[in-house]
């Protein structure tokens, strides 16, 4: 068993549920699956997950009822549904985020990682990057002598996302979503600027970077 966050996926469509669960496990998350409101409620009570991905159209009731219960228990909730009309109601209830079907799995993964960071539930172990170590809960980047490297909020969130991706490539769109304050639009150029600033602070050669690498035409990845 690893130390990654535990996600409860409540989705009644078996094809969507199996595909998404496999995708999240590939990203090193622990995933519990439920296909009904009753199953989801029982698993949430038994496991206290780090985050719940909740479909609203369930065969035995309205997912909004369970969302209310989870929010009262201070469990982060990300609504995933084909009911865009419920977006405002879900957010007013206190749901932490909302994704409309059909969705891009990469965007959903980026939203999950961003939400877990905001809620303070990332891995408790420092993440390595060359000679650096990132303390995600403490929001600190330390060099090999334990000295803190000063990062802005955007720089930290972008680097944490790349390090948590464990060598996978994140597109500029993924990273724009992660560093967007309160849903504001962040352009690809802004992501490139953040990467350039990070490379300077990490003393990563911009001509031949090894710590934060460019994948032409796609995005960026951190040293795996």
C-alpha positions as CSV (number, residue, x, y, z in Angstrom):
1,X,0.0,0.0,0.0
2,X,1.4,3.4,-0.9
3,X,0.9,6.8,0.7
4,X,-1.1,8.3,-2.1
5,X,-4.5,9.9,-1.5
6,X,-7.5,7.7,-1.4
7,X,-10.3,8.5,-3.8
8,X,-13.9,7.3,-3.6
9,X,-15.4,7.1,-7.1
10,X,-19.2,7.0,-7.2
11,X,-20.4,6.4,-10.8
12,X,-23.2,4.1,-12.0
13,X,-22.0,3.8,-15.6
14,X,-19.7,0.7,-15.4
15,X,-17.7,1.5,-18.5
16,X,-16.9,5.1,-17.3
17,X,-16.2,4.0,-13.8
18,X,-13.8,1.2,-14.8
19,X,-11.9,3.4,-17.2
20,X,-11.6,6.3,-14.8
21,X,-10.6,4.1,-11.9
22,X,-7.9,2.5,-14.0
23,X,-6.6,6.0,-15.0
24,X,-6.5,7.2,-11.4
25,X,-4.7,4.1,-10.2
26,X,-2.2,4.5,-13.0
27,X,-1.6,8.0,-11.5
28,X,-0.8,6.3,-8.2
29,X,-4.1,7.0,-6.4
30,X,-5.9,4.5,-4.2
31,X,-9.4,4.1,-5.6
32,X,-12.6,2.7,-4.1
33,X,-15.6,2.3,-6.4
34,X,-19.3,2.5,-5.9
35,X,-22.2,2.4,-8.3
36,X,-25.1,3.4,-6.1
37,X,-25.9,6.0,-3.5
38,X,-26.1,3.3,-0.8
39,X,-22.7,1.8,-1.7
40,X,-21.1,5.3,-1.8
41,X,-22.5,6.3,1.6
42,X,-21.3,3.0,3.1
43,X,-17.8,3.3,1.7
44,X,-17.5,7.0,2.6
45,X,-18.4,6.1,6.2
46,X,-16.0,3.1,6.3
47,X,-12.9,4.6,4.6
48,X,-13.1,8.4,5.1
49,X,-11.5,9.1,1.7
50,X,-9.3,12.1,0.9
51,X,-11.7,13.1,-1.9
52,X,-15.0,11.9,-3.4
53,X,-15.7,12.0,-7.2
54,X,-19.5,12.0,-7.2
55,X,-21.9,11.5,-10.1
56,X,-25.3,13.0,-9.5
57,X,-27.4,10.6,-11.6
58,X,-27.5,7.5,-9.5
59,X,-30.1,4.7,-9.7
60,X,-31.2,4.9,-6.0
61,X,-31.3,8.6,-5.4
62,X,-29.9,12.1,-6.1
63,X,-26.2,12.5,-5.6
64,X,-26.8,15.9,-4.2
65,X,-28.2,14.3,-1.0
66,X,-24.9,12.5,-0.5
67,X,-22.9,15.6,-1.4
68,X,-24.6,17.4,1.5
69,X,-23.6,14.7,3.9
70,X,-20.0,14.6,2.7
71,X,-19.6,18.4,2.9
72,X,-20.9,18.3,6.5
73,X,-18.2,15.8,7.3
74,X,-15.6,18.1,5.6
75,X,-14.7,15.5,2.9
76,X,-13.7,17.2,-0.3
77,X,-16.3,16.6,-3.1
78,X,-15.7,17.0,-6.8
79,X,-19.0,16.7,-8.7
80,X,-18.8,14.8,-12.1
81,X,-22.1,14.9,-13.9
82,X,-23.9,15.4,-17.2
83,X,-26.3,17.8,-15.4
84,X,-24.8,21.3,-16.0
85,X,-28.0,22.9,-14.6
86,X,-26.9,21.7,-11.1
87,X,-23.5,23.4,-11.2
88,X,-24.6,26.5,-9.2
89,X,-26.6,24.4,-6.7
90,X,-23.7,22.1,-6.1
91,X,-21.2,24.9,-5.6
92,X,-23.7,26.7,-3.3
93,X,-23.9,23.6,-1.2
94,X,-20.2,23.7,-0.7
95,X,-18.9,21.2,-3.3
96,X,-15.3,22.0,-4.0
97,X,-15.3,21.6,-7.8
98,X,-17.6,20.6,-10.7
99,X,-16.7,18.9,-14.0
100,X,-19.2,18.3,-16.7
101,X,-19.3,15.2,-18.8
102,X,-17.9,14.4,-21.2
103,X,-14.6,15.4,-19.7
104,X,-10.9,15.2,-20.6
105,X,-9.3,12.7,-18.0
106,X,-6.1,14.9,-17.9
107,X,-8.2,17.9,-16.9
108,X,-10.0,15.9,-14.3
109,X,-6.7,14.6,-12.9
110,X,-5.3,18.2,-12.8
111,X,-8.4,19.3,-10.9
112,X,-8.1,16.4,-8.4
113,X,-4.4,17.2,-7.7
114,X,-5.2,20.9,-7.3
115,X,-8.1,20.2,-4.9
116,X,-6.0,17.8,-2.8
117,X,-3.3,20.5,-2.4
118,X,-5.9,23.1,-1.5
119,X,-7.4,20.8,1.1
120,X,-4.0,19.8,2.5
121,X,-4.2,16.1,1.8
122,X,-1.1,15.4,-0.4
123,X,1.4,12.7,0.4
124,X,3.2,13.4,3.7
125,X,6.6,12.3,2.3
126,X,8.9,14.8,0.7
127,X,9.0,14.6,-3.1
128,X,12.5,14.5,-4.7
129,X,13.6,16.6,-7.7
130,X,17.3,16.2,-8.3
131,X,19.0,17.5,-5.1
132,X,15.8,19.3,-4.1
133,X,13.0,18.0,-1.9
134,X,9.5,19.4,-1.8
135,X,7.4,19.4,1.4
136,X,4.0,19.6,-0.2
137,X,1.9,20.0,3.0
138,X,4.3,22.6,4.3
139,X,4.4,24.3,0.9
140,X,8.3,24.4,1.0
141,X,11.0,23.6,-1.5
142,X,14.3,22.7,0.2
143,X,17.8,22.4,-1.3
144,X,20.3,19.7,-0.4
145,X,21.3,21.6,2.7
146,X,17.8,22.1,3.9
147,X,17.5,25.7,2.9
148,X,14.2,26.9,1.6
149,X,13.9,28.2,-1.9
150,X,11.5,31.1,-2.1
151,X,8.6,30.4,-4.6
152,X,5.5,32.3,-5.4
153,X,2.1,30.6,-5.1
154,X,1.9,29.9,-8.8
155,X,5.5,28.6,-9.0
156,X,4.9,26.2,-6.1
157,X,1.6,24.9,-7.4
158,X,3.0,24.3,-10.9
159,X,6.1,22.6,-9.6
160,X,4.1,20.4,-7.1
161,X,1.8,19.3,-9.9
162,X,4.7,18.3,-12.1
163,X,6.5,16.4,-9.3
164,X,3.3,14.6,-8.2
165,X,2.8,13.5,-11.9
166,X,5.8,11.3,-11.4
167,X,7.4,11.8,-14.8
168,X,4.1,12.1,-16.8
169,X,3.7,15.0,-19.2
170,X,1.3,17.7,-18.2
171,X,0.0,19.9,-21.0
172,X,0.0,23.7,-20.8
173,X,-3.8,23.5,-20.5
174,X,-3.5,21.2,-17.5
175,X,-1.0,23.5,-15.8
176,X,-3.1,26.6,-16.7
177,X,-6.0,25.0,-14.8
178,X,-3.8,24.2,-11.8
179,X,-2.3,27.7,-11.4
180,X,-5.5,29.5,-12.1
181,X,-6.6,31.6,-9.1
182,X,-10.3,31.1,-8.5
183,X,-11.0,29.9,-12.0
184,X,-9.4,32.9,-13.7
185,X,-8.0,32.2,-17.2
186,X,-4.2,31.7,-17.3
187,X,-2.7,31.7,-20.8
188,X,-0.1,29.2,-22.0
189,X,2.5,32.0,-22.1
190,X,2.0,32.6,-18.4
191,X,2.8,28.9,-17.8
192,X,5.9,29.2,-19.8
193,X,7.0,32.3,-17.8
194,X,6.5,30.4,-14.5
195,X,8.6,27.5,-15.9
196,X,11.4,29.9,-16.9
197,X,11.4,31.4,-13.4
198,X,11.4,28.0,-11.8
199,X,14.4,26.9,-13.9
200,X,16.3,30.0,-12.7
201,X,15.6,29.3,-9.1
202,X,16.6,25.6,-9.5
203,X,19.7,26.6,-11.5
204,X,18.3,24.3,-14.3
205,X,20.1,25.1,-17.6
206,X,17.4,26.7,-19.8
207,X,19.1,25.4,-22.9
208,X,19.3,21.8,-21.7
209,X,17.0,21.6,-18.7
210,X,17.0,18.3,-16.7
211,X,14.8,19.1,-13.8
212,X,11.8,20.7,-15.6
213,X,11.8,19.3,-19.1
214,X,9.9,20.7,-22.2
215,X,8.0,18.2,-24.3
216,X,7.7,20.1,-27.6
217,X,4.1,20.7,-28.7
218,X,2.7,19.1,-25.6
219,X,3.8,20.6,-22.3
220,X,6.2,19.9,-19.4
221,X,7.3,17.1,-17.1
222,X,9.5,17.0,-14.0
223,X,12.5,14.7,-13.7
224,X,11.1,11.2,-13.0
